[in-house]
Amino acid sequence: MPSTADDWSTRHAVLTNARRAAALVNALTDDHPDPAEVAEVLEEYGEAGTVAVTPQDVAEMRTAAVRLREVFAATDADGAATALNRLLREHTGPLRLTSHGGDSPWHPHIDRDDDAPWGEWLLASSSMALAVLVWDRQRPPGRICASPSCSDVFINQGSGPDRRYCSRRCATRERVAAHRRQAADRG
């Protein structure tokens, strides 16, 4: 199947895969994530066709998300690389190229099979994308939001200084809280 720019950028680009990893880690953080919401995230990030994930799939993906969170918690490139090396060593197969039987452009996989379970796929594809970002930028690929009221992870790969918050909303909430604390201390 010939690849199109849209197909490549939405489904197979490294940064898109890393952002998908962060979105799935966030969606899987709850004690009982909703399979429909997890499927919605997968579809939002370009999974083809109707995505069906079972509660068992979600449980396996949640285990993978907990392991991936270690990469986002790393404060430097060495810590991120150490976490990723452990994940790659313990949870992935050999690097291979696949086109999923001609249904997509050729792209790398390190899960053990094209039909690998969702949890294995999430851990393998996310580890590979995050590893490429560490390699490319020589810094952690993302982080956990600095807001005490938020535990979301995010990809921190823009130009300029590192972001501390997952969103403008969290940054604004923390700035307002700091301003109110300063005002209370003065008054």
N, C-alpha and C positions, 0 to 999 in steps of 0.2 A: 504494500500500500504506500503510495507516495505521501510523504509528510507535508503538512501545510504549516505555515508559520503559527497559526492559531493552535493547532494540535501540539506542536513542539513546545510553544511557550506556556501553554496551560497545563500540559500533562507531564512533560519530561525535563523541563529546565531545572537546574539544581536549586536555584533560589525558590522556585515555586514548590518543589518537593520539601524544602526546609520549612517554608511557611505552612505547608500542609501538616508537617510533623508538629509544629507548634500548635496549630489549630486543633489537631487530634489530641495532643497531650492535654490541652485545656478542656476539650469536650469530654475526655475520659477521666477527669479529675474527681468528679462526683463519686460517691460510694456506689451508686446504682445508675450509671449512664443509660440514657434511653437509646436503644439500637436505631430508632428512626432518626434521632439527632446526629448520631455518629455517621449514618448513611448519608445524611444531608451534607455533612462536612466533606465526605469523600466525593460526592457528586459535585459540590461547589469547587473542588480542586481538580476536577476533570476526569474522575473515574467514569468510564464509558458505560452506557446502558443503565438499567435500573439496578441499583446497588442494594443487595439484601444482606444484612448482617444479623446473626442470631444473638441471643443473650450469651451463648458460649463464645462466639466470636468476640463480642464486646469484652467479656471477661479476660480473654487472651490479649486483646489489644490494650486493655487497662494495665495488665502486667507489663507489657512492652512500654507503655507510656510512663510508668513509674521508673523504669530503667532509663528511659530517654531524659527524664527530668534531671538526672545527674549531670548530663551534658550542659543543660541550661543553668544549672547551679554553679558551674565552674567559673571561677573568677579570673582565670587567665588561660592562655592557649595550652600551657602544659597540663592543666587540670582537665580541660576539654578533651585534649588528645588522649590522656590517660583513660578517661571514661569511655571514649569512643573506641580505643584499642581493645579494651576489655569486652565491649559489646560486639565488636567485629570478630574477635577471637572466639567468643563463647556462643554467638548466636547467628552466625552467617555462614553461607556456603561460599564456594569459589566465585570469583567475578566471571560473569558471562554476559553475552549480548543476546537480546531477544527482540523479536518483533511480534510476539504473541501470535504466531501463525500468520503473519502478514497483516494483522489488524492494527498495527501501529508502526511508527518509525522504529528503527533499531535503536535500542538504548540499553544501558547496563543494568544488570540485576545482581544482587548477591544473596537473595533468598535461595533456598535449595531447589525450588521448582516454580514454574509459571503458575501452578495451581497451589502454591503454598498457602497455609492458613493465614487469615487476616493478621493475627498477632505477629507471626514470623515475618510476613511481608512488611508490616509497619516498622518493626525494629530494624530490619535489614535496609529497607529503602531510606528510612530516616537517618540511620547511622551513616550511610554512604553520602547522602546530601550534606549532612552536618560536617562530616569529615572533609569533604571538598571545600566547604566554607572556611574551616580552620586552616586548611592547606593554602587557600587563596588569600586569606586576610591575615593569617598568623595571629588570630585572637579568637576568643570564644565566639561561636556563631550566634549566640543569643543569651538571654538571661531571664531571670524571674523578676517580675515587677517589684520595684522597691516600695510600693505602697503596702503598709501593714495590713490593709483591708483587702488586698488582692493577691492571689497566688498564681495568676496567669503567667505563662512563658511567652516570649516573643523573639523574633529574629531581629538581630541588631546589626544590620549590614548596610546602612546608609553611609553617606559621606558626612563628615563633621564629627562632633564629639559623640561618644557612646550615649545612647538613651538609657534612662534609669527606669522609665515607666512603660508599661505595655501600650498605653494610649494617652491621648491628650486629656481624656476624661480623668484618668487616675492622676496625671501630673497636675491638672487644675485643682482637683480635690485636695491634694497634698499641699499645694501652694496656698490655697485658701485656709487650710487648717493651720499651716505655719504662720500665716498672717494673723489669724485670730489668736494664736498663742502669744505672739509678740505683742499684739494690742492688749491682751489681758495682763501680760507682764508689766507693761508700761502704765496701765491704768489701775 
